[in-house]
Amino acid sequence: MKTKAKLIASLKVWIVIYPSITLFLYLFGKPLSVLPLYQRTLLLTIPLVPWIVFAGVPLVDSIIRLVSSKDNDK
């Protein structure tokens, strides 16, 4: 994978992961705060990794394809 492709892939993941983690912590941060850090991290990653891999990044990809196809039609 070339450097440009890696950069684009990392930006796509960041676009999905930042709001996802923020929302998760907003909703569940207080109840999880009593747990040790390693347990909070585990509970955070269990739902978020599949969300990012199977839904979030593909959603960003489809939005980018939709926007770029509209730009190409002009």
Distance bins in CASP14 RR format, pairs under 12 A and 6 or more apart:
PFRMAT RR
TARGET T0000
AUTHOR 0000-0000-0000
RMODE 2
METHOD distances of the structure
MODEL  1
1 7 0 0 0 0 0 1 0 0 0 0 0
1 8 0 0 0 0 1 0 0 0 0 0 0
1 9 1 0 0 1 0 0 0 0 0 0 0
1 10 0 0 0 0 0 1 0 0 0 0 0
2 8 0 0 0 0 1 0 0 0 0 0 0
2 9 0 0 0 0 0 1 0 0 0 0 0
3 9 0 0 0 0 0 1 0 0 0 0 0
3 10 0 0 0 0 0 1 0 0 0 0 0
4 10 0 0 0 0 0 1 0 0 0 0 0
4 11 0 0 0 0 0 1 0 0 0 0 0
5 11 0 0 0 0 0 1 0 0 0 0 0
5 12 0 0 0 0 0 1 0 0 0 0 0
6 12 0 0 0 0 0 1 0 0 0 0 0
6 13 0 0 0 0 0 1 0 0 0 0 0
7 13 0 0 0 0 0 1 0 0 0 0 0
7 14 0 0 0 0 0 1 0 0 0 0 0
8 14 0 0 0 0 0 1 0 0 0 0 0
8 15 0 0 0 0 0 1 0 0 0 0 0
8 57 0 0 0 0 0 1 0 0 0 0 0
8 60 0 0 0 0 0 1 0 0 0 0 0
8 61 0 0 0 0 0 1 0 0 0 0 0
8 64 0 0 0 0 1 0 0 0 0 0 0
9 15 0 0 0 0 0 1 0 0 0 0 0
9 16 0 0 0 0 0 1 0 0 0 0 0
9 52 0 0 0 0 0 1 0 0 0 0 0
9 57 0 0 0 0 1 0 0 0 0 0 0
9 60 0 0 0 0 0 1 0 0 0 0 0
9 61 0 0 0 0 0 1 0 0 0 0 0
9 64 0 0 0 0 0 1 0 0 0 0 0
10 16 0 0 0 0 0 1 0 0 0 0 0
10 17 0 0 0 0 0 1 0 0 0 0 0
10 18 0 0 0 0 0 1 0 0 0 0 0
10 57 0 0 0 0 0 1 0 0 0 0 0
11 17 0 0 0 0 0 1 0 0 0 0 0
11 18 0 0 0 0 0 1 0 0 0 0 0
11 57 0 0 0 0 0 1 0 0 0 0 0
11 60 0 0 0 0 1 0 0 0 0 0 0
11 61 0 0 0 0 0 1 0 0 0 0 0
11 64 0 0 0 0 0 1 0 0 0 0 0
12 18 0 0 0 0 0 1 0 0 0 0 0
12 52 0 0 0 0 1 0 0 0 0 0 0
12 53 0 0 0 0 0 1 0 0 0 0 0
12 56 0 0 0 0 1 0 0 0 0 0 0
12 57 1 0 1 0 0 0 0 0 0 0 0
12 58 0 0 0 0 1 0 0 0 0 0 0
12 59 0 0 0 0 1 0 0 0 0 0 0
12 60 1 0 1 0 0 0 0 0 0 0 0
12 61 1 0 0 1 0 0 0 0 0 0 0
12 62 0 0 0 0 0 1 0 0 0 0 0
12 63 0 0 0 0 0 1 0 0 0 0 0
12 64 1 0 0 1 0 0 0 0 0 0 0
12 65 0 0 0 0 0 1 0 0 0 0 0
13 19 0 0 0 0 0 1 0 0 0 0 0
13 20 0 0 0 0 0 1 0 0 0 0 0
13 21 0 0 0 0 0 1 0 0 0 0 0
13 48 0 0 0 0 0 1 0 0 0 0 0
13 49 0 0 0 0 0 1 0 0 0 0 0
13 51 0 0 0 0 0 1 0 0 0 0 0
13 52 1 0 0 1 0 0 0 0 0 0 0
13 53 0 0 0 0 1 0 0 0 0 0 0
13 56 0 0 0 0 1 0 0 0 0 0 0
13 57 1 0 0 1 0 0 0 0 0 0 0
13 58 0 0 0 0 0 1 0 0 0 0 0
13 60 0 0 0 0 1 0 0 0 0 0 0
13 61 0 0 0 0 0 1 0 0 0 0 0
14 20 0 0 0 0 0 1 0 0 0 0 0
14 21 0 0 0 0 0 1 0 0 0 0 0
14 52 0 0 0 0 0 1 0 0 0 0 0
14 56 0 0 0 0 0 1 0 0 0 0 0
14 57 0 0 0 0 0 1 0 0 0 0 0
14 60 0 0 0 0 0 1 0 0 0 0 0
15 52 0 0 0 0 0 1 0 0 0 0 0
15 56 0 0 0 0 1 0 0 0 0 0 0
15 57 0 0 0 0 1 0 0 0 0 0 0
15 59 0 0 0 0 1 0 0 0 0 0 0
15 60 1 0 1 0 0 0 0 0 0 0 0
15 61 0 0 0 0 0 1 0 0 0 0 0
15 63 0 0 0 0 1 0 0 0 0 0 0
15 64 0 0 0 0 1 0 0 0 0 0 0
16 22 0 0 0 0 0 1 0 0 0 0 0
16 23 0 0 0 0 0 1 0 0 0 0 0
16 48 0 0 0 0 1 0 0 0 0 0 0
16 49 0 0 0 0 0 1 0 0 0 0 0
16 50 0 0 0 0 0 1 0 0 0 0 0
16 51 1 0 0 1 0 0 0 0 0 0 0
16 52 1 0 1 0 0 0 0 0 0 0 0
16 53 0 0 0 0 1 0 0 0 0 0 0
16 54 0 0 0 0 0 1 0 0 0 0 0
16 55 0 0 0 0 1 0 0 0 0 0 0
16 56 1 0 1 0 0 0 0 0 0 0 0
16 57 1 0 1 0 0 0 0 0 0 0 0
16 58 0 0 0 0 1 0 0 0 0 0 0
16 59 1 0 0 1 0 0 0 0 0 0 0
16 60 1 0 1 0 0 0 0 0 0 0 0
16 61 0 0 0 0 0 1 0 0 0 0 0
16 63 0 0 0 0 0 1 0 0 0 0 0
17 23 0 0 0 0 0 1 0 0 0 0 0
17 24 0 0 0 0 0 1 0 0 0 0 0
17 44 0 0 0 0 0 1 0 0 0 0 0
17 45 0 0 0 0 0 1 0 0 0 0 0
17 48 1 0 0 1 0 0 0 0 0 0 0
17 49 0 0 0 0 1 0 0 0 0 0 0
17 51 0 0 0 0 1 0 0 0 0 0 0
17 52 1 0 1 0 0 0 0 0 0 0 0
17 53 0 0 0 0 0 1 0 0 0 0 0
17 56 0 0 0 0 1 0 0 0 0 0 0
17 57 0 0 0 0 1 0 0 0 0 0 0
17 60 0 0 0 0 0 1 0 0 0 0 0
18 24 0 0 0 0 0 1 0 0 0 0 0
18 25 0 0 0 0 0 1 0 0 0 0 0
18 48 0 0 0 0 0 1 0 0 0 0 0
18 52 0 0 0 0 0 1 0 0 0 0 0
18 56 0 0 0 0 0 1 0 0 0 0 0
18 60 0 0 0 0 0 1 0 0 0 0 0
19 25 0 0 0 0 0 1 0 0 0 0 0
19 26 0 0 0 0 0 1 0 0 0 0 0
19 48 0 0 0 0 0 1 0 0 0 0 0
19 51 0 0 0 0 0 1 0 0 0 0 0
19 52 0 0 0 0 0 1 0 0 0 0 0
19 56 0 0 0 0 0 1 0 0 0 0 0
19 59 0 0 0 0 0 1 0 0 0 0 0
19 60 0 0 0 0 0 1 0 0 0 0 0
20 26 0 0 0 0 0 1 0 0 0 0 0
20 27 0 0 0 0 0 1 0 0 0 0 0
20 44 0 0 0 0 1 0 0 0 0 0 0
20 45 0 0 0 0 0 1 0 0 0 0 0
20 47 0 0 0 0 1 0 0 0 0 0 0
20 48 1 0 1 0 0 0 0 0 0 0 0
20 49 0 0 0 0 0 1 0 0 0 0 0
20 50 0 0 0 0 0 1 0 0 0 0 0
20 51 1 0 0 1 0 0 0 0 0 0 0
20 52 1 0 0 1 0 0 0 0 0 0 0
20 53 0 0 0 0 0 1 0 0 0 0 0
20 55 0 0 0 0 1 0 0 0 0 0 0
20 56 1 0 0 1 0 0 0 0 0 0 0
20 57 0 0 0 0 0 1 0 0 0 0 0
20 59 0 0 0 0 0 1 0 0 0 0 0
20 60 0 0 0 0 0 1 0 0 0 0 0
21 27 0 0 0 0 0 1 0 0 0 0 0
21 28 0 0 0 0 0 1 0 0 0 0 0
21 29 0 0 0 0 0 1 0 0 0 0 0
21 40 0 0 0 0 0 1 0 0 0 0 0
21 41 0 0 0 0 0 1 0 0 0 0 0
21 44 1 0 0 1 0 0 0 0 0 0 0
21 45 0 0 0 0 1 0 0 0 0 0 0
21 47 0 0 0 0 0 1 0 0 0 0 0
21 48 1 0 0 1 0 0 0 0 0 0 0
21 49 0 0 0 0 0 1 0 0 0 0 0
21 51 0 0 0 0 0 1 0 0 0 0 0
21 52 0 0 0 0 1 0 0 0 0 0 0
22 28 0 0 0 0 0 1 0 0 0 0 0
22 29 0 0 0 0 0 1 0 0 0 0 0
22 44 0 0 0 0 0 1 0 0 0 0 0
22 48 0 0 0 0 0 1 0 0 0 0 0
23 29 0 0 0 0 0 1 0 0 0 0 0
23 44 0 0 0 0 0 1 0 0 0 0 0
23 47 0 0 0 0 0 1 0 0 0 0 0
23 48 0 0 0 0 1 0 0 0 0 0 0
23 51 0 0 0 0 0 1 0 0 0 0 0
24 31 0 0 0 0 0 1 0 0 0 0 0
24 32 0 0 0 0 1 0 0 0 0 0 0
24 40 0 0 0 0 0 1 0 0 0 0 0
24 41 0 0 0 0 0 1 0 0 0 0 0
24 43 0 0 0 0 1 0 0 0 0 0 0
24 44 1 0 0 1 0 0 0 0 0 0 0
24 45 0 0 0 0 0 1 0 0 0 0 0
24 46 0 0 0 0 0 1 0 0 0 0 0
24 47 1 0 0 1 0 0 0 0 0 0 0
24 48 1 0 0 1 0 0 0 0 0 0 0
24 49 0 0 0 0 0 1 0 0 0 0 0
24 51 0 0 0 0 1 0 0 0 0 0 0
24 52 0 0 0 0 0 1 0 0 0 0 0
25 31 0 0 0 0 0 1 0 0 0 0 0
25 32 1 0 0 1 0 0 0 0 0 0 0
25 33 0 0 0 0 1 0 0 0 0 0 0
25 40 0 0 0 0 1 0 0 0 0 0 0
25 41 0 0 0 0 0 1 0 0 0 0 0
25 43 0 0 0 0 0 1 0 0 0 0 0
25 44 1 0 0 1 0 0 0 0 0 0 0
25 48 0 0 0 0 0 1 0 0 0 0 0
26 32 0 0 0 0 0 1 0 0 0 0 0
27 44 0 0 0 0 0 1 0 0 0 0 0
27 47 0 0 0 0 0 1 0 0 0 0 0
28 34 0 0 0 0 0 1 0 0 0 0 0
28 35 0 0 0 0 0 1 0 0 0 0 0
28 40 0 0 0 0 1 0 0 0 0 0 0
28 43 1 0 0 1 0 0 0 0 0 0 0
28 44 0 0 0 0 1 0 0 0 0 0 0
28 46 0 0 0 0 0 1 0 0 0 0 0
28 47 0 0 0 0 1 0 0 0 0 0 0
28 48 0 0 0 0 0 1 0 0 0 0 0
29 35 0 0 0 0 1 0 0 0 0 0 0
29 40 0 0 0 0 1 0 0 0 0 0 0
29 43 0 0 0 0 1 0 0 0 0 0 0
29 44 0 0 0 0 1 0 0 0 0 0 0
30 40 0 0 0 0 0 1 0 0 0 0 0
31 39 0 0 0 0 0 1 0 0 0 0 0
31 40 0 0 0 0 0 1 0 0 0 0 0
31 43 0 0 0 0 1 0 0 0 0 0 0
32 38 0 0 0 0 0 1 0 0 0 0 0
32 39 0 0 0 0 1 0 0 0 0 0 0
32 40 1 0 1 0 0 0 0 0 0 0 0
32 41 0 0 0 0 1 0 0 0 0 0 0
32 42 0 0 0 0 0 1 0 0 0 0 0
32 43 1 0 0 1 0 0 0 0 0 0 0
32 44 1 0 0 1 0 0 0 0 0 0 0
32 46 0 0 0 0 0 1 0 0 0 0 0
33 39 0 0 0 0 0 1 0 0 0 0 0
33 40 1 0 0 1 0 0 0 0 0 0 0
33 43 0 0 0 0 0 1 0 0 0 0 0
34 40 0 0 0 0 1 0 0 0 0 0 0
34 43 0 0 0 0 0 1 0 0 0 0 0
35 41 0 0 0 0 1 0 0 0 0 0 0
35 42 0 0 0 0 1 0 0 0 0 0 0
35 43 1 0 0 1 0 0 0 0 0 0 0
35 44 0 0 0 0 0 1 0 0 0 0 0
36 42 0 0 0 0 1 0 0 0 0 0 0
36 43 0 0 0 0 0 1 0 0 0 0 0
37 43 0 0 0 0 0 1 0 0 0 0 0
37 44 0 0 0 0 0 1 0 0 0 0 0
38 44 0 0 0 0 0 1 0 0 0 0 0
38 45 0 0 0 0 0 1 0 0 0 0 0
39 45 0 0 0 0 0 1 0 0 0 0 0
39 46 0 0 0 0 0 1 0 0 0 0 0
40 46 0 0 0 0 0 1 0 0 0 0 0
41 48 0 0 0 0 0 1 0 0 0 0 0
41 49 0 0 0 0 0 1 0 0 0 0 0
42 48 0 0 0 0 0 1 0 0 0 0 0
42 49 0 0 0 0 0 1 0 0 0 0 0
43 49 0 0 0 0 0 1 0 0 0 0 0
44 51 0 0 0 0 0 1 0 0 0 0 0
44 52 0 0 0 0 0 1 0 0 0 0 0
45 51 0 0 0 0 0 1 0 0 0 0 0
45 52 0 0 0 0 1 0 0 0 0 0 0
45 53 0 0 0 0 0 1 0 0 0 0 0
46 52 0 0 0 0 0 1 0 0 0 0 0
47 53 0 0 0 0 0 1 0 0 0 0 0
47 54 0 0 0 0 0 1 0 0 0 0 0
47 55 0 0 0 0 0 1 0 0 0 0 0
48 54 0 0 0 0 0 1 0 0 0 0 0
48 55 0 0 0 0 0 1 0 0 0 0 0
48 56 0 0 0 0 1 0 0 0 0 0 0
48 57 0 0 0 0 0 1 0 0 0 0 0
49 55 0 0 0 0 0 1 0 0 0 0 0
49 56 0 0 0 0 0 1 0 0 0 0 0
49 57 0 0 0 0 0 1 0 0 0 0 0
50 56 0 0 0 0 1 0 0 0 0 0 0
50 57 0 0 0 0 0 1 0 0 0 0 0
50 58 0 0 0 0 0 1 0 0 0 0 0
51 57 0 0 0 0 1 0 0 0 0 0 0
51 58 0 0 0 0 0 1 0 0 0 0 0
51 59 0 0 0 0 1 0 0 0 0 0 0
52 58 0 0 0 0 1 0 0 0 0 0 0
52 59 0 0 0 0 0 1 0 0 0 0 0
52 60 0 0 0 0 1 0 0 0 0 0 0
53 59 0 0 0 0 0 1 0 0 0 0 0
53 60 0 0 0 0 0 1 0 0 0 0 0
53 61 0 0 0 0 0 1 0 0 0 0 0
54 61 0 0 0 0 0 1 0 0 0 0 0
55 61 0 0 0 0 0 1 0 0 0 0 0
55 62 0 0 0 0 0 1 0 0 0 0 0
56 62 0 0 0 0 1 0 0 0 0 0 0
56 63 0 0 0 0 1 0 0 0 0 0 0
57 63 0 0 0 0 0 1 0 0 0 0 0
57 64 0 0 0 0 0 1 0 0 0 0 0
58 64 0 0 0 0 0 1 0 0 0 0 0
58 65 0 0 0 0 0 1 0 0 0 0 0
59 65 0 0 0 0 0 1 0 0 0 0 0
59 66 0 0 0 0 0 1 0 0 0 0 0
60 66 0 0 0 0 0 1 0 0 0 0 0
60 67 0 0 0 0 0 1 0 0 0 0 0
61 67 0 0 0 0 0 1 0 0 0 0 0
61 68 0 0 0 0 0 1 0 0 0 0 0
62 68 0 0 0 0 0 1 0 0 0 0 0
62 69 0 0 0 0 0 1 0 0 0 0 0
63 69 0 0 0 0 0 1 0 0 0 0 0
63 70 0 0 0 0 0 1 0 0 0 0 0
64 70 0 0 0 0 0 1 0 0 0 0 0
64 71 0 0 0 0 0 1 0 0 0 0 0
65 71 0 0 0 0 0 1 0 0 0 0 0
65 72 0 0 0 0 0 1 0 0 0 0 0
66 72 0 0 0 0 0 1 0 0 0 0 0
66 73 0 0 0 0 0 1 0 0 0 0 0
67 73 0 0 0 0 0 1 0 0 0 0 0
67 74 0 0 0 0 0 1 0 0 0 0 0
68 74 0 0 0 0 0 1 0 0 0 0 0
END
